[in-house]
Amino acid sequence: MTIDTTGVAHLLAALATLLVAAHALGALFARFRQPRVIGEIAAGLVLGPTLLGHIAPGVESRLFPATGVTPTVLGAVYQLGLLLLLFCSGAQIRSAHRRGENKTVGWVFSTGTVLPFLAGLGLLHILDLRSSWGPHANAASFLLIFAIAMAVASIPVISRIMHDLGILDTSFARVVLGVAVAEDIVLYVILAVSLGLAQKGTGALFGLPSLLGIGPGTAADMTYHVVATLAVLGAALAFGPRIYRAAAGWRLNLIRQASPVAYDLAIMLAATLLCLFLGIEGFFGAFVAGVAVGRATETTPAPGTVPGPGTVPGPGTASAAGTAAGGRITPDAIRSIQGFAFAFFIPIYFAIVGLQLDLVRGFSPGFFLLFLLLACAIKAGSVYLGARLAGQASASSWNLAVALNARGGPGIVVASVAYGAGIIDQPFYAVLVMLAIVTSLFAGSWLAHVPRERLLTQEQLLTEERTSAWRRPWRAGRGSAPEPTDP
């Protein structure tokens, strides 16, 4: 396929404008200690129908035409950005909490996920939102998307906020990330099922469902997608890392020998194609591929060494193929993928998310405020309840509630994927994206103004109180306090 010079010029102008605007506004938001992703979406809002299209519609339509090469290529970059975002998110999933925090993580995950999801299911019997259905929606798919929107939390946004605030090493941060990891896995399973149900309303089934003769929209269709999605996740967790390591060590694996980055990308694309053949949405394949690769490339101590928590081999410890001298696989290729993905594809993906928003026409501020209040009250209240049941102090419970109320990137992924699949219409898409933006901004502002000692969980507060009581008598001028020893 060839593109004439004019088409190339228009395409490069659109890509360059999106890339520069996304990074510029992202850096501006980061400077004010706000999530970078919000600035990248704001770049799309500025360049799209919300601002530029409203002030100078001719310029906006010239820069981002509705037909031709430019929208086709931008759509491809958008899809690749989504796949890379989910792959990188899956690769970062780890067990963030420690044994002593299991009770809090378990209670907060249970109440903070199940209760908002059930509340979302119940609200649809009260609110008449059929007008928010997209062209390919059905009752089951829209119901699941609405419930997910109530329950979703964000790993990337809240972890970046806590990193910027210097609290990522606290028990509070470990509990938040432990809950968010579990919630994100559940989220993407349900989202994949929802999209699998919706897309079948558009025509014949594709891949294995078609070969099995499963009728679209039937009970067998729903059962198949639930079972297939869970089976893919289970297989990726159980066998994915082993298969990855075995294939990586194979002497005839010329792809990895030539480029570990190409090998990981090939794994991502193969998993995506496999999910599409199974009738599962492709993004789920990228996510489970990231989980498998991330678990396979977790660093382990070399013989005779005891690295500290989170120790990662330096550049000199790995060969060009990404394998250390001791034979273990290092995560250098994942870092390289994250480098170019977050430099080009992912910022443009979020900018296009903003570009698709129109907050001037069709957006109802009243409905958005109502939905915002309901979603925040349900999610925050459920998390607070779980934290209190786990024995946390009231202040820590509220901080957990605000932190896990941040929808961030996963909330935006839910909105963009559901909108692209035709499950929701443009106004409701705008509501879901704005919900992710507002809750992320609020979480960052709240945590930035809470003293560090009030963020800590009950166990840490008691430890600090014991330490303070031990040192208090020595402050009267009797020398330095000895360090307390562990029992």
C-alpha positions as CSV (number, residue, x, y, z in Angstrom):
1,M,0.0,0.0,0.0
2,T,1.4,3.4,-1.0
3,I,0.4,6.8,0.4
4,D,0.9,10.0,-1.6
5,T,3.0,12.8,-0.3
6,T,0.0,14.9,0.8
7,G,-1.4,11.9,2.8
8,V,2.0,11.3,4.4
9,A,2.3,15.0,5.4
10,H,-1.2,15.1,6.9
11,L,-0.5,11.8,8.8
12,L,2.8,13.0,10.2
13,A,1.3,16.4,11.2
14,A,-1.5,14.6,13.1
15,L,0.8,12.2,14.9
16,A,3.3,15.0,15.7
17,T,0.6,17.3,17.1
18,L,-0.9,14.5,19.3
19,L,2.5,13.4,20.5
20,V,3.8,16.8,21.4
21,A,0.6,18.0,23.0
22,A,0.3,14.7,25.0
23,H,3.8,14.9,26.4
24,A,3.6,18.6,27.0
25,L,0.4,18.5,29.0
26,G,1.4,15.3,30.6
27,A,4.6,16.9,31.9
28,L,2.7,19.9,33.1
29,F,0.2,17.8,35.1
30,A,3.1,15.8,36.5
31,R,4.9,19.0,37.6
32,F,1.8,19.7,39.7
33,R,1.9,16.2,41.1
34,Q,-1.1,15.1,39.2
35,P,-1.4,11.9,37.0
36,R,0.4,12.3,33.7
37,V,-2.3,10.3,31.9
38,I,-4.9,13.1,32.7
39,G,-2.7,15.6,30.9
40,E,-2.5,13.3,27.9
41,I,-6.2,13.1,27.8
42,A,-6.5,16.8,28.2
43,A,-4.3,17.2,25.1
44,G,-7.0,15.3,23.1
45,L,-9.7,17.5,24.7
46,V,-7.9,20.6,23.5
47,L,-7.3,19.3,20.0
48,G,-10.7,17.7,19.6
49,P,-14.3,18.8,19.2
50,T,-14.4,20.0,22.9
51,L,-12.1,23.0,22.3
52,L,-10.5,23.3,18.9
53,G,-13.4,21.9,17.1
54,H,-15.7,24.3,18.9
55,I,-13.5,27.4,18.3
56,A,-12.0,26.6,14.9
57,P,-13.9,23.6,13.4
58,G,-12.1,24.0,10.0
59,V,-8.7,23.6,11.6
60,E,-9.8,20.6,13.6
61,S,-11.3,18.8,10.6
62,R,-8.3,19.6,8.5
63,L,-5.9,18.3,11.1
64,F,-7.9,15.2,12.0
65,P,-10.1,14.3,9.0
66,A,-12.9,11.8,9.3
67,T,-11.9,9.9,6.1
68,G,-8.7,9.0,4.3
69,V,-5.3,7.6,5.4
70,T,-5.0,9.7,8.6
71,P,-8.0,8.2,10.6
72,T,-7.0,4.7,9.5
73,V,-3.5,4.9,10.7
74,L,-4.5,6.8,13.9
75,G,-6.9,3.9,14.5
76,A,-4.1,1.4,14.1
77,V,-1.9,3.3,16.5
78,Y,-4.8,3.6,19.0
79,Q,-5.2,-0.2,18.9
80,L,-1.5,-0.9,19.3
81,G,-1.4,1.6,22.1
82,L,-4.2,-0.3,23.9
83,L,-2.5,-3.6,23.4
84,L,0.9,-2.3,24.7
85,L,-0.8,-0.6,27.7
86,L,-2.5,-3.8,28.7
87,F,0.7,-5.9,28.1
88,C,2.8,-3.5,30.2
89,S,0.1,-3.4,32.9
90,G,0.0,-7.2,33.0
91,A,3.8,-7.4,33.2
92,Q,3.8,-5.1,36.3
93,I,1.3,-7.2,38.3
94,R,3.0,-8.5,41.4
95,S,1.8,-9.6,44.9
96,A,2.4,-6.2,46.6
97,H,1.3,-7.0,50.1
98,R,2.9,-8.9,52.9
99,R,1.5,-11.6,55.1
100,G,0.5,-9.3,57.9
101,E,-1.6,-7.3,55.5
102,N,-3.6,-10.2,54.1
103,K,-6.6,-9.6,56.3
104,T,-7.0,-6.0,55.2
105,V,-6.4,-6.8,51.5
106,G,-8.9,-9.6,51.6
107,W,-11.7,-7.6,53.3
108,V,-11.1,-4.5,51.2
109,F,-11.0,-6.5,48.0
110,S,-14.1,-8.4,48.9
111,T,-16.3,-5.5,49.9
112,G,-14.7,-3.0,47.5
113,T,-15.2,-5.1,44.4
114,V,-18.3,-7.2,45.1
115,L,-20.5,-4.5,46.7
116,P,-20.0,-1.8,44.0
117,F,-20.5,-4.5,41.3
118,L,-23.8,-5.6,42.9
119,A,-24.8,-2.0,43.4
120,G,-24.2,-1.3,39.7
121,L,-26.4,-4.2,38.8
122,G,-29.1,-3.0,41.1
123,L,-29.0,0.7,39.9
124,L,-29.8,-0.3,36.3
125,H,-33.2,-1.5,37.6
126,I,-33.8,2.0,39.0
127,L,-32.1,4.2,36.3
128,D,-33.4,4.1,32.8
129,L,-30.2,4.1,30.7
130,R,-31.3,2.4,27.6
131,S,-30.7,5.7,25.8
132,S,-27.0,5.3,26.6
133,W,-26.7,1.9,24.8
134,G,-24.4,1.8,21.8
135,P,-25.5,0.3,18.5
136,H,-24.1,-3.2,19.4
137,A,-25.2,-3.3,23.0
138,N,-27.5,-5.8,24.6
139,A,-28.8,-6.0,28.2
140,A,-26.1,-8.3,29.4
141,S,-23.1,-6.4,27.9
142,F,-24.3,-3.0,29.0
143,L,-25.1,-4.3,32.5
144,L,-21.6,-5.7,32.9
145,I,-19.9,-2.4,31.7
146,F,-22.0,-0.3,34.0
147,A,-21.2,-2.6,37.0
148,I,-17.5,-2.6,36.1
149,A,-17.5,1.2,36.0
150,M,-18.7,1.2,39.6
151,A,-16.1,-1.2,40.9
152,V,-12.9,-0.4,38.9
153,A,-9.7,0.9,40.5
154,S,-6.4,1.9,39.0
155,I,-2.9,0.5,39.6
156,P,-0.8,2.8,37.4
157,V,-2.4,6.1,38.5
158,I,-2.5,5.4,42.3
159,S,1.0,3.9,42.3
160,R,2.4,6.9,40.5
161,I,0.7,9.2,42.9
162,M,2.1,7.4,45.9
163,H,5.5,7.3,44.3
164,D,5.5,11.1,43.8
165,L,4.4,11.5,47.5
166,G,7.2,9.2,48.7
167,I,4.8,6.8,50.4
168,L,5.2,3.8,48.1
169,D,7.2,1.9,50.7
170,T,4.5,2.1,53.4
171,S,2.0,-0.6,54.5
172,F,-0.8,1.7,53.2
173,A,0.7,1.6,49.7
174,R,1.1,-2.2,49.8
175,V,-2.5,-2.7,50.8
176,V,-3.8,-0.4,48.1
177,L,-1.7,-2.0,45.3
178,G,-2.5,-5.5,46.6
179,V,-6.2,-4.8,46.3
180,A,-5.9,-2.9,43.0
181,V,-4.0,-5.9,41.4
182,A,-6.7,-8.3,42.3
183,E,-9.4,-5.9,41.2
184,D,-7.8,-5.3,37.8
185,I,-7.6,-9.1,37.1
186,V,-11.3,-9.5,37.8
187,L,-12.1,-6.3,35.8
188,Y,-10.4,-7.5,32.6
189,V,-12.0,-11.0,32.9
190,I,-15.5,-9.4,33.1
191,L,-14.7,-6.8,30.5
192,A,-13.6,-9.5,28.0
193,V,-16.8,-11.5,28.7
194,S,-18.9,-8.3,28.2
195,L,-17.3,-7.5,24.8
196,G,-17.6,-11.1,23.7
197,L,-21.3,-11.0,24.4
198,A,-21.8,-7.6,22.6
199,Q,-19.9,-8.2,19.4
200,K,-22.0,-11.3,18.7
201,G,-25.0,-9.1,18.1
202,T,-23.3,-7.7,15.0
203,G,-23.3,-10.8,12.9
204,A,-21.9,-14.3,12.6
205,L,-19.6,-15.6,15.3
206,F,-15.9,-15.7,14.5
207,G,-13.3,-18.4,15.2
208,L,-14.0,-21.3,17.5
209,P,-17.5,-20.2,18.6
210,S,-18.5,-20.3,14.9
211,L,-16.9,-23.7,14.4
212,L,-18.8,-25.0,17.5
213,G,-22.1,-23.7,16.1
214,I,-22.8,-21.5,19.2
215,G,-25.7,-19.2,18.5
216,P,-25.1,-15.5,19.3
217,G,-26.8,-14.1,22.4
218,T,-27.8,-17.5,23.7
219,A,-27.1,-19.0,27.1
220,A,-24.5,-21.2,25.5
221,D,-22.8,-18.1,24.1
222,M,-22.6,-16.5,27.6
223,T,-21.4,-19.8,29.2
224,Y,-18.8,-20.2,26.5
225,H,-17.3,-16.8,27.0
226,V,-17.1,-17.0,30.8
227,V,-15.5,-20.4,30.6
228,A,-13.1,-19.5,27.8
229,T,-12.0,-16.3,29.4
230,L,-11.3,-17.9,32.8
231,A,-9.6,-20.8,31.0
232,V,-7.2,-18.5,29.2
233,L,-6.4,-16.6,32.4
234,G,-5.8,-19.9,34.3
235,A,-3.6,-21.3,31.6
236,A,-1.6,-18.1,31.4
237,L,-1.0,-18.1,35.2
238,A,-0.2,-21.8,35.4
239,F,1.7,-22.6,32.3
240,G,2.6,-19.2,30.7
241,P,5.8,-18.5,32.6
242,R,7.1,-22.1,32.0
243,I,6.3,-22.0,28.3
244,Y,8.0,-18.6,28.0
245,R,11.1,-19.7,29.8
246,A,11.3,-23.0,27.9
247,A,10.9,-21.3,24.5
248,A,13.4,-18.5,25.5
249,G,16.1,-21.1,26.3
250,W,15.5,-23.1,23.1
251,R,18.6,-23.1,21.0
252,L,16.6,-22.7,17.8
253,N,14.7,-19.7,19.0
254,L,16.3,-17.3,16.5
255,I,13.8,-14.5,17.3
256,R,14.9,-14.1,20.9
257,Q,18.5,-14.6,20.0
258,A,18.2,-11.7,17.5
259,S,16.0,-9.5,19.7
260,P,14.4,-10.2,23.1
261,V,12.1,-7.2,22.5
262,A,10.8,-8.8,19.3
263,Y,10.3,-12.1,21.1
264,D,8.2,-10.5,23.8
265,L,6.2,-8.6,21.2
266,A,5.6,-11.8,19.2
267,I,4.3,-13.4,22.4
268,M,1.9,-10.5,22.9
269,L,0.6,-10.7,19.3
270,A,0.3,-14.4,19.3
271,A,-1.7,-14.3,22.6
272,T,-3.9,-11.6,21.0
273,L,-4.5,-13.7,17.9
274,L,-5.3,-16.8,20.0
275,C,-7.9,-14.9,22.0
276,L,-9.5,-13.5,18.9
277,F,-9.7,-17.0,17.5
278,L,-11.3,-18.2,20.8
279,G,-13.9,-15.4,20.4
280,I,-12.4,-13.4,23.3
281,E,-11.5,-9.7,22.9
282,G,-7.9,-9.3,21.7
283,F,-6.9,-6.9,24.5
284,F,-7.3,-9.7,27.0
285,G,-4.7,-11.7,25.2
286,A,-2.2,-8.9,25.5
287,F,-3.0,-8.6,29.2
288,V,-2.5,-12.3,30.0
289,A,0.7,-12.3,27.9
290,G,2.0,-9.5,30.0
291,V,1.2,-11.4,33.2
292,A,2.9,-14.5,31.9
293,V,6.0,-12.6,30.7
294,G,6.2,-10.5,33.8
295,R,6.1,-13.6,36.1
296,A,8.7,-15.4,33.9
297,T,11.1,-12.5,34.1
298,E,10.9,-11.9,37.8
299,T,14.5,-11.8,39.0
300,T,15.8,-14.4,41.4
301,P,18.9,-14.2,43.5
302,A,22.1,-15.5,41.8
303,P,24.0,-18.2,43.7
304,G,25.9,-16.7,46.6
305,T,24.1,-13.3,46.6
306,V,21.2,-12.0,48.7
307,P,19.8,-9.0,46.8
308,G,17.4,-6.6,48.5
309,P,13.7,-6.3,47.8
310,G,13.0,-5.3,44.2
311,T,16.7,-5.6,43.2
312,V,17.1,-5.7,39.4
313,P,20.3,-6.7,37.6
314,G,22.2,-3.8,36.1
315,P,22.9,-3.5,32.4
316,G,26.2,-5.3,32.8
317,T,24.7,-8.5,34.3
318,A,22.7,-9.6,31.3
319,S,23.7,-10.7,27.9
320,A,22.4,-9.1,24.7
321,A,19.7,-11.8,24.8
322,G,18.4,-10.6,28.2
323,T,19.7,-13.7,30.1
324,A,22.0,-13.4,33.0
325,A,25.1,-15.4,33.3
326,G,23.4,-17.7,35.9
327,G,20.8,-18.6,33.3
328,R,17.8,-16.6,34.6
329,I,15.8,-14.3,32.3
330,T,16.1,-10.6,33.1
331,P,13.3,-8.1,32.4
332,D,15.4,-5.9,30.2
333,A,13.2,-6.5,27.1
334,I,10.1,-5.5,29.1
335,R,11.8,-2.3,30.1
336,S,12.6,-1.6,26.5
337,I,9.0,-2.2,25.4
338,Q,7.8,0.1,28.2
339,G,10.3,2.7,27.1
340,F,9.0,3.1,23.5
341,A,5.4,2.3,24.4
342,F,5.2,5.1,27.0
343,A,7.1,7.4,24.7
344,F,4.9,7.1,21.6
345,F,2.0,4.6,21.5
346,I,0.4,5.0,24.9
347,P,0.5,8.9,25.1
348,I,-1.1,8.9,21.6
349,Y,-3.7,6.3,22.7
350,F,-4.8,8.5,25.7
351,A,-4.7,11.7,23.5
352,I,-7.1,9.9,21.0
353,V,-9.3,9.0,24.0
354,G,-9.6,12.8,24.7
355,L,-10.0,13.5,21.0
356,Q,-13.1,11.3,20.9
357,L,-14.7,13.2,23.7
358,D,-17.2,16.0,23.0
359,L,-18.0,17.8,26.2
360,V,-19.9,20.6,24.3
361,R,-22.6,18.5,22.5
362,G,-24.5,15.6,24.1
363,F,-22.7,15.8,27.4
364,S,-25.1,16.2,30.4
365,P,-23.3,17.9,33.4
366,G,-26.3,17.0,35.6
367,F,-26.2,13.3,34.8
368,F,-22.4,13.3,35.2
369,L,-22.6,14.8,38.7
370,L,-25.3,12.3,39.7
371,F,-23.2,9.4,38.3
372,L,-20.1,10.8,40.0
373,L,-21.7,11.0,43.4
374,L,-23.2,7.6,43.1
375,A,-20.1,5.9,41.9
376,C,-17.8,7.6,44.5
377,A,-20.2,7.0,47.4
378,I,-20.7,3.3,46.5
379,K,-17.0,2.6,45.9
380,A,-15.6,4.6,48.7
381,G,-18.2,3.4,51.2
382,S,-17.6,-0.3,50.3
383,V,-13.8,0.1,50.7
384,Y,-14.3,2.0,54.0
385,L,-16.5,-0.8,55.2
386,G,-14.0,-3.5,54.3
387,A,-11.1,-1.6,56.0
388,R,-13.1,-1.2,59.2
389,L,-14.1,-4.9,59.2
390,A,-10.3,-5.6,58.9
391,G,-9.7,-3.6,62.1
392,Q,-8.2,-0.5,60.5
393,A,-8.5,3.0,62.1
394,S,-11.1,5.4,60.7
395,A,-8.5,7.7,59.2
396,S,-6.7,4.9,57.4
397,S,-10.0,3.5,56.2
398,W,-11.0,6.8,54.6
399,N,-7.5,7.1,53.0
400,L,-7.9,3.7,51.5
401,A,-11.4,4.6,50.3
402,V,-10.2,7.7,48.4
403,A,-7.1,5.9,47.0
404,L,-9.1,3.0,45.6
405,N,-11.8,5.3,44.3
406,A,-9.3,6.5,41.6
407,R,-10.4,4.9,38.3
408,G,-7.4,6.1,36.3
409,G,-6.2,4.2,33.3
410,P,-8.3,1.0,33.8
411,G,-11.4,3.2,34.0
412,I,-10.5,4.9,30.7
413,V,-9.7,1.5,29.1
414,V,-13.2,0.3,30.1
415,A,-14.8,3.4,28.6
416,S,-12.8,3.4,25.3
417,V,-13.1,-0.4,24.7
418,A,-16.8,-0.4,25.4
419,Y,-17.3,2.7,23.2
420,G,-15.2,1.1,20.4
421,A,-17.3,-2.1,20.7
422,G,-20.5,-0.2,20.4
423,I,-21.8,-1.1,23.9
424,I,-22.1,2.6,25.1
425,D,-22.8,5.8,23.2
426,Q,-20.7,8.9,23.0
427,P,-22.3,10.8,25.9
428,F,-22.0,7.9,28.3
429,Y,-18.4,7.3,27.1
430,A,-17.6,10.9,28.0
431,V,-19.2,10.4,31.5
432,L,-17.0,7.3,32.2
433,V,-13.8,9.1,31.0
434,M,-14.6,12.2,33.1
435,L,-15.3,9.9,36.1
436,A,-11.8,8.4,35.7
437,I,-10.3,11.9,35.4
438,V,-12.1,13.5,38.4
439,T,-11.6,10.6,40.8
440,S,-7.9,10.4,39.9
441,L,-7.4,14.1,40.5
442,F,-9.3,14.0,43.8
443,A,-7.2,11.0,45.0
444,G,-3.9,12.8,44.3
445,S,-5.1,16.0,46.0
446,W,-6.4,14.1,49.0
447,L,-3.3,12.0,49.6
448,A,-1.0,15.0,49.1
449,H,-2.6,16.9,52.0
450,V,-2.8,14.0,54.5
451,P,0.1,13.8,56.9
452,R,2.2,10.7,56.3
453,E,1.5,9.3,59.8
454,R,-2.2,9.3,59.1
455,L,-1.8,7.3,55.9
456,L,-0.3,4.4,57.8
457,T,-2.4,1.3,58.8
458,Q,-3.2,0.5,62.3
459,E,-0.3,-1.9,62.8
460,Q,2.2,0.8,61.7
461,L,0.7,3.4,63.9
462,L,1.0,1.2,66.9
463,T,4.7,0.5,66.0
464,E,5.5,4.2,65.7
465,E,3.7,4.9,69.0
466,R,5.8,2.2,70.7
467,T,9.0,3.6,69.2
468,S,8.0,7.2,70.3
469,A,7.3,5.9,73.9
470,W,10.6,4.2,74.0
471,R,12.6,7.2,72.9
472,R,10.6,9.8,74.9
473,P,12.5,9.5,78.2
474,W,15.8,10.0,76.4
475,R,14.7,13.4,75.1
476,A,15.2,15.0,78.5
477,G,19.0,15.2,77.9
478,R,20.1,11.7,78.9
479,G,21.9,11.0,75.6
480,S,20.8,9.3,72.5
481,A,18.1,6.7,72.6
482,P,19.1,3.2,71.8
483,E,17.4,1.6,68.8
484,P,14.5,-0.7,69.8
485,T,15.1,-4.4,68.9
486,D,12.6,-6.7,67.4
487,P,11.1,-9.2,69.8
